[in-house]
Amino acid sequence: MKVEIDTGKCQGHGRCYDLAPGLFGEDDEGYGTVLGDGVVAEDKEPDARLAAANCPERAVIVQKEA
C-alpha cells in the first residue's frame, strides 16, 4: 500500500499527522506531508486508512500497490 496527499485539496486540519504520525508530517504552514516515499508497512495500513477516513477534504489517498 502507498499513501499520498492531494495538495490541492489539503486545508491543513492536521488529522493525518495527528492520527498517523509515523506516516505523515506537516510542512512549515501546517499542511500535511507524506513521510518518506509513501510506502506503508503492513502493520501501519490501519493507520493509513484511519487518516484517510478522517480527512475532511479526502486529501489523503490510499493506493493499493500492484
Secondary structure as the mmCIF struct_conf table of DSSP 4:
data_model
#
loop_
_struct_conf.conf_type_id
_struct_conf.id
_struct_conf.beg_label_comp_id
_struct_conf.beg_label_asym_id
_struct_conf.beg_label_seq_id
_struct_conf.end_label_comp_id
_struct_conf.end_label_asym_id
_struct_conf.end_label_seq_id
STRN STRN1 LYS A 2 ILE A 5
TURN_TY1_P TURN_TY1_P1 THR A 7 LYS A 9
HELX_RH_AL_P HELX_RH_AL_P1 ARG A 15 LEU A 19
TURN_TY1_P TURN_TY1_P2 PRO A 21 LEU A 23
STRN STRN2 PHE A 24 GLU A 26
TURN_TY1_P TURN_TY1_P3 ASP A 28 GLU A 29
BEND BEND1 GLY A 30 GLY A 30
STRN STRN3 GLY A 32 VAL A 34
TURN_TY1_P TURN_TY1_P4 GLY A 36 ASP A 37
BEND BEND2 GLY A 38 GLY A 38
STRN STRN4 VAL A 39 VAL A 39
HELX_RH_3T_P HELX_RH_3T_P1 GLU A 42 LYS A 44
HELX_RH_AL_P HELX_RH_AL_P2 GLU A 45 ALA A 53
TURN_TY1_P TURN_TY1_P5 ASN A 54 ASN A 54
TURN_TY1_P TURN_TY1_P6 PRO A 56 GLU A 57
STRN STRN5 VAL A 60 GLN A 63
#
